[in-house]
């Protein structure tokens, strides 16, 4: 695990220096399967995050593939720039609570806007906590969640 973390950290730092950003990346792991890489806040935050986190996900994909190509045992990578993902998750949590409240009050199904898989997972988990049924529907960028009152209620 430590070798995978060291390689991922160095690889990302080298990649960032290619863009003219010489900064230290903070590397940790909360479990034995995912390497957490945090890039501190810089003047390139917007560039590194990209539209709706697209560039950040591309960086994750690149680092993950580099680990796979070098034969490291741990290849899952989560990259966060200036706590963007953490803040976005908190905002999404608040929004999802409003959606859940709406569905519980009206009893009507609610179509959530299209979102990436990580955000959908957050909404699915919250819906389950509140006893709602959630289902992902659609394909690609149009994939979204439909929240419904559970059949048992």
C-alpha positions as CSV (number, residue, x, y, z in Angstrom):
1,X,0.0,0.0,0.0
2,X,2.8,2.5,0.9
3,X,4.5,1.9,-2.4
4,X,1.3,2.6,-4.3
5,X,0.7,5.8,-2.3
6,X,4.2,7.0,-2.9
7,X,4.0,6.3,-6.6
8,X,0.6,8.0,-7.0
9,X,1.7,11.0,-5.0
10,X,4.9,11.5,-7.1
11,X,3.1,10.8,-10.4
12,X,0.5,13.5,-9.6
13,X,3.1,16.0,-8.4
14,X,5.1,15.5,-11.6
15,X,1.9,15.9,-13.7
16,X,1.0,19.1,-11.9
17,X,4.6,20.5,-12.4
18,X,4.1,19.9,-16.1
19,X,1.3,22.5,-15.8
20,X,3.6,24.9,-13.9
21,X,2.3,24.1,-10.5
22,X,5.0,23.0,-8.0
23,X,3.1,22.0,-5.0
24,X,3.0,19.1,-2.5
25,X,0.2,16.6,-2.8
26,X,-1.1,15.2,0.5
27,X,-1.6,11.4,0.3
28,X,-3.5,9.2,2.7
29,X,-5.7,6.2,2.7
30,X,-8.9,5.7,4.7
31,X,-9.3,2.1,3.7
32,X,-7.0,-0.4,2.0
33,X,-8.6,0.0,-1.4
34,X,-8.5,3.7,-2.2
35,X,-5.6,6.2,-2.2
36,X,-6.7,9.7,-1.3
37,X,-4.7,12.5,-2.9
38,X,-5.5,16.1,-1.8
39,X,-4.2,19.1,-3.8
40,X,-4.1,22.3,-1.7
41,X,-5.8,25.5,-2.9
42,X,-3.8,27.3,-5.6
43,X,-4.3,29.8,-8.3
44,X,-5.1,26.9,-10.7
45,X,-8.1,25.5,-8.7
46,X,-10.6,26.2,-11.5
47,X,-8.4,24.6,-14.1
48,X,-7.6,21.5,-12.0
49,X,-11.3,21.0,-11.0
50,X,-12.8,21.6,-14.4
51,X,-16.4,21.9,-15.3
52,X,-18.4,20.0,-12.7
53,X,-15.2,18.2,-11.6
54,X,-14.4,16.7,-15.1
55,X,-10.7,17.5,-15.0
56,X,-10.4,16.1,-11.5
57,X,-11.9,12.9,-12.6
58,X,-9.6,12.8,-15.6
59,X,-6.6,13.2,-13.3
60,X,-7.9,10.3,-11.1
61,X,-8.3,8.1,-14.2
62,X,-4.7,9.0,-15.4
63,X,-3.1,8.3,-12.0
64,X,-5.1,5.1,-11.6
65,X,-4.0,3.9,-15.0
66,X,-0.4,4.7,-14.2
67,X,-0.7,2.6,-11.1
68,X,-2.2,-0.3,-13.1
69,X,0.4,-0.1,-15.8
70,X,3.2,-0.3,-13.2
71,X,1.6,-3.3,-11.6
72,X,0.8,-1.8,-8.2
73,X,-1.8,-3.7,-6.1
74,X,-3.8,-0.6,-5.1
75,X,-5.1,1.3,-8.1
76,X,-8.2,3.1,-7.0
77,X,-7.5,6.8,-6.6
78,X,-9.6,9.7,-5.3
79,X,-8.3,13.2,-6.0
80,X,-9.7,16.3,-4.3
81,X,-8.7,19.9,-5.2
82,X,-9.0,22.5,-2.4
83,X,-11.7,20.4,-0.7
84,X,-14.0,20.8,-3.7
85,X,-15.5,17.3,-3.4
86,X,-16.0,17.6,0.4
87,X,-17.9,20.9,-0.1
88,X,-19.8,19.6,-3.0
89,X,-20.9,16.5,-1.0
90,X,-22.2,18.7,1.8
91,X,-24.2,20.8,-0.6
92,X,-25.5,17.7,-2.3
93,X,-26.5,16.2,1.1
94,X,-28.5,19.3,1.9
95,X,-30.2,19.3,-1.6
96,X,-31.0,15.6,-1.3
97,X,-32.6,16.1,2.1
98,X,-34.9,18.6,0.5
99,X,-35.8,16.1,-2.3
100,X,-36.5,13.4,0.3
101,X,-38.7,15.7,2.3
102,X,-40.6,16.6,-0.9
103,X,-41.2,13.0,-1.8
104,X,-42.3,12.1,1.7
105,X,-44.7,15.0,1.9
106,X,-46.3,14.5,-1.6
107,X,-45.9,10.8,-2.1
108,X,-45.0,11.6,-5.7
109,X,-41.9,10.2,-7.5
110,X,-39.2,12.9,-8.0
111,X,-36.7,12.9,-10.9
112,X,-33.3,14.2,-9.7
113,X,-31.1,16.1,-12.2
114,X,-28.5,14.0,-14.1
115,X,-25.3,13.5,-12.0
116,X,-22.1,11.5,-11.9
117,X,-21.9,8.1,-10.2
118,X,-20.3,9.4,-7.0
119,X,-23.1,11.9,-6.5
120,X,-25.8,9.3,-7.3
121,X,-24.3,7.0,-4.7
122,X,-24.6,9.8,-2.1
123,X,-28.3,10.3,-3.0
124,X,-29.0,6.6,-3.0
125,X,-27.5,6.2,0.5
126,X,-29.4,9.2,1.9
127,X,-32.7,7.9,0.3
128,X,-32.2,4.5,2.0
129,X,-31.5,6.2,5.3
130,X,-34.9,7.9,5.1
131,X,-36.7,4.8,4.0
132,X,-37.3,5.8,0.3
133,X,-36.7,3.8,-2.8
134,X,-34.2,5.2,-5.3
135,X,-33.5,4.0,-8.8
136,X,-30.9,5.1,-11.4
137,X,-32.4,5.5,-14.9
138,X,-31.1,6.7,-18.2
139,X,-27.8,6.3,-20.0
140,X,-24.4,8.2,-19.9
141,X,-24.7,11.9,-19.1
142,X,-28.5,11.7,-18.8
143,X,-28.3,9.0,-16.0
144,X,-30.3,10.3,-13.0
145,X,-32.2,9.1,-9.9
146,X,-35.9,8.7,-9.4
147,X,-36.9,8.9,-5.7
148,X,-40.1,7.1,-4.6
149,X,-41.9,6.3,-1.5
150,X,-41.2,2.7,-0.5
151,X,-43.9,0.1,-1.3
152,X,-44.1,-0.9,2.3
153,X,-45.4,2.4,3.4
